[in-house]
Amino acid sequence: MNSFSFKNRIAFYYIISTAMLVLIVFITIHVVAKKSVYVHLDADIHTEINKLFGYINVQDNAIVLTNAQEWKEEEHSTEEVNPIFVELLDLQGNLFDKSPNLKKSRLHFSNHDNEKEIFNAKLNGKSVRQIKVPIFDKDKKVGFIQVAILLESSSYVLQLLNTILVVSFPIILLLLFLIARFFAGRSISPIYNVIETSNLISTDNLSSRIALPNTKDEIYVLSQTINNLLDRIERAVEREKQFTSDASHELRTPLAVIQGTLEVLIRKPRTEQEYNQKIAYCISEVNRINTIVDQLLLLARLENQKQSISNAEVSITNIIHETINRYSAEIANKNIKVLTTFTENFWVHSDAYFLSIIINNLFSNAVKYCYDAATINLFVLKENEQIKFVIQDEGIGISQPEIEKIFNPFFRAKNTLDNSKEKGIGLGLSIVKRLCDILSIQVEVESKDNVGTKFTLYFP
């Protein structure tokens, strides 16, 4: 069965079910035909019995014929097709009289045979349908009438029917198999298109798509599902290529800076102050490389979902206060006012480590791109039985066309690039979005150029 093609398996399963159905139909035809033949013969026997009772009479416990001449002229005097054989017997089975067509033969007789019950017997090696009916003189049984009719012609018809059914059964099954195989091949022809298209797809060619069949059946759904899968794979590969390109670029930039700085240092002797200055600059670039690597590793762990996630009660207000304290120096340098609005100490079921990364990245961006002496507002409130966290800054903002791209790895808005004082790598918001998806936190962004940006988190 495993070596069968899909087309042959469909035809085979179809023929198995059809064979069972055809077999049931053939058996039903045979049973009904046999029953009909017996019903017809039994009706003839009963008609003959009723007629015979008009020819006989009982006198002094003896059975006599009232009209012997008419008796001899009846059809049972011949041996034509389906002849009727008759015997008149006493209680012991001794013969009073019999139809001439019996000649020297006798019908089967037994005291054990049920009276008035039709049964099959043998006469000269031939099958007959026979009945034994008692004869009464008033209420006293004085003998029997036995009537039989040949089954030869009826048996021939039944045998012929059986032969036709047996011979036609495998022929019908073979024809049905070929027909089923033909239509199964027509039905699954779109699958060959799926196979051919799939063979064309590789990492260098992800643009091919399966042509959708005209009929919206299961194969249509399969083709559409595979096309959707290919779309997702193509987007993922493109993101991977872009991610790899951007990551190598971001790592190459600080390395080039370090290399250039060190080459300048070794060209000629420098003062101790110049050495310290250049070394400190190289250290800052190394720290930047470390930050990039750490964030890349974190993104990789999140993409593969290898990081274990805990679900415990976490105080979101405590995490906010810890984050504000962590950036107290930067806040002071830019003379930023941070306003917090908490009606109570809010607790959420989440992962404390991941949640702190989310809030830290959002707050660090707010501080980084906020104007000097501006205000950062932080709100935590309960709305419709749902806890909501809002962080809103007064900074350079993001243009509307770029808002949809801010969660892409290494994407940096144009106005952030123009702000030469702040060096970012474009991974912070990617990490925020991935962590929010993992923790089932809904994140929304509102922003306007040179006005500010507002991030809202909805906790489940």
Residue pairs with C-beta under 8 A, 6 or more apart in sequence:
1 9
1 12
4 12
6 188
6 191
7 181
7 184
7 185
7 188
8 181
8 184
10 180
10 181
10 184
10 187
10 188
11 177
11 180
11 181
11 184
12 177
14 176
14 177
14 180
14 184
15 173
15 176
15 177
15 180
18 173
18 176
18 180
19 173
22 169
22 172
22 173
23 169
26 165
26 169
29 161
29 165
30 158
30 161
30 162
30 165
33 157
33 158
33 161
34 158
37 154
37 157
37 158
38 129
41 82
41 129
41 149
41 151
41 154
42 118
42 129
44 82
44 84
44 149
45 84
45 118
45 129
45 131
45 147
45 148
45 149
46 131
48 76
48 84
48 86
48 147
48 149
49 131
49 133
49 145
49 147
51 74
52 86
52 145
52 147
53 145
54 66
55 65
55 66
55 67
55 70
55 71
56 63
56 64
56 65
56 66
56 88
56 135
56 145
57 63
57 64
57 65
57 66
58 64
58 135
58 136
58 137
58 142
58 143
61 137
61 140
61 142
62 96
62 142
63 88
63 90
63 96
63 97
63 135
63 142
63 143
65 71
65 97
72 100
74 99
75 83
75 84
76 83
76 84
76 85
76 86
76 99
76 100
76 101
77 99
77 100
77 101
78 101
79 101
81 153
82 149
82 150
82 153
82 154
83 101
83 149
83 150
84 99
84 147
84 148
84 149
85 98
85 99
85 101
85 102
85 107
85 123
85 128
85 147
85 148
85 149
86 98
86 99
86 102
86 145
86 146
86 147
87 95
87 97
87 98
87 99
87 102
87 106
87 107
87 109
87 144
87 145
87 146
88 95
88 96
88 97
88 98
88 135
88 143
88 144
88 145
89 95
89 96
89 109
89 143
89 144
89 145
89 146
90 96
90 142
90 143
90 144
91 141
91 142
91 143
91 144
93 109
93 111
93 144
95 106
96 143
98 106
105 123
105 124
107 121
107 123
107 128
107 130
107 146
107 148
108 121
108 122
108 123
108 130
109 132
109 144
109 146
113 119
113 132
115 132
115 133
115 134
115 144
116 131
116 132
116 133
116 134
117 131
117 132
118 129
118 130
118 131
119 129
119 130
119 131
120 127
120 128
120 129
120 130
120 151
121 127
121 128
121 130
121 148
122 128
123 148
123 150
126 150
126 151
126 152
127 150
127 151
127 152
127 155
128 148
128 149
128 150
128 151
129 148
129 149
129 151
130 146
130 147
130 148
130 149
131 146
131 147
131 148
132 144
132 145
132 146
133 144
133 145
133 146
133 147
134 141
134 143
134 144
135 141
135 142
135 143
135 144
135 145
136 142
188 219
190 213
190 219
190 220
190 223
191 219
193 210
193 211
193 223
194 210
194 219
194 222
194 223
194 226
197 208
197 209
197 210
197 211
198 210
198 226
200 208
201 208
201 230
203 237
206 230
206 233
206 234
206 237
207 234
208 230
209 227
209 230
210 223
210 226
210 227
211 223
212 220
212 223
212 224
212 227
213 219
213 220
213 223
239 408
239 409
242 408
242 409
242 410
243 409
243 410
246 409
246 410
246 426
247 292
247 296
247 409
247 410
249 410
250 292
250 410
250 425
250 426
251 289
251 292
251 293
254 285
254 286
254 288
254 289
254 292
255 285
255 289
257 281
257 282
257 285
258 282
258 285
258 286
261 278
261 281
261 282
261 285
262 278
262 282
264 278
265 274
265 275
265 278
270 278
288 423
288 425
291 425
292 425
292 427
295 425
295 427
295 428
295 431
296 427
298 357
298 431
299 409
299 427
299 430
299 431
299 434
301 307
302 431
302 434
302 435
302 438
303 434
305 438
309 351
309 354
309 438
309 439
310 351
310 352
310 353
311 349
311 350
311 351
312 349
312 350
312 351
312 352
313 347
313 348
313 349
314 347
314 348
314 349
314 350
314 351
314 352
314 355
315 345
315 346
315 347
316 346
316 347
316 348
316 355
316 359
316 380
316 387
316 389
316 459
317 342
317 345
317 346
317 380
318 345
319 352
319 355
319 356
319 359
320 340
320 342
320 359
320 363
320 378
320 380
320 389
321 340
322 356
323 356
323 359
323 360
323 363
324 331
324 338
324 340
324 363
324 378
326 360
327 363
327 364
327 367
330 336
330 367
330 368
331 338
331 367
334 367
334 370
334 372
334 373
334 374
335 372
335 373
336 367
336 370
336 372
336 373
336 374
336 375
336 376
337 373
337 374
337 375
337 376
338 375
338 376
338 378
339 375
339 376
339 377
339 378
340 378
341 377
341 378
341 379
341 380
341 381
342 379
342 380
343 380
343 381
346 380
346 382
346 387
348 355
348 387
348 459
349 460
350 439
350 441
350 459
351 439
354 435
354 438
354 439
355 435
355 439
357 431
357 432
357 435
358 431
358 432
358 435
358 436
358 439
358 441
358 457
359 389
359 391
361 428
361 429
361 431
361 432
362 391
362 432
362 455
363 376
363 378
363 391
364 428
365 428
365 429
365 453
366 376
366 391
366 393
366 395
366 453
367 376
367 393
368 422
368 424
369 393
369 395
369 396
369 416
369 419
369 422
369 453
370 376
370 393
370 394
370 395
370 452
371 394
371 395
371 396
374 393
374 394
374 395
374 452
375 393
375 394
376 391
376 392
376 393
376 394
377 390
377 391
377 392
377 393
378 389
378 390
378 391
378 392
379 388
379 389
379 390
379 392
380 387
380 388
380 389
380 390
381 387
381 388
382 388
386 458
386 459
386 460
387 458
387 459
388 456
388 457
388 458
388 459
389 456
389 457
389 459
390 454
390 455
390 456
390 457
391 454
391 455
392 452
392 453
392 454
392 455
393 452
393 453
393 454
394 451
394 452
395 452
395 453
396 415
396 416
396 419
396 449
396 450
397 415
397 447
397 448
397 449
397 450
397 451
397 452
397 453
398 406
398 413
398 415
398 445
398 447
398 449
398 453
399 413
399 414
399 415
399 447
399 449
400 447
402 411
402 413
402 414
403 445
403 447
405 411
406 413
406 429
406 445
407 429
407 430
407 432
407 433
408 426
408 430
409 426
409 427
409 430
410 425
410 426
410 427
410 430
411 426
411 430
412 424
412 426
415 449
415 450
416 422
416 424
432 443
433 443
435 441
436 442
436 443
436 457
440 460
441 457
441 458
441 459
441 460
442 457
442 458
443 455
443 456
443 457
443 458
444 455
444 456
444 458
445 453
445 454
445 455
445 456
446 453
446 454
446 456
447 453
447 454
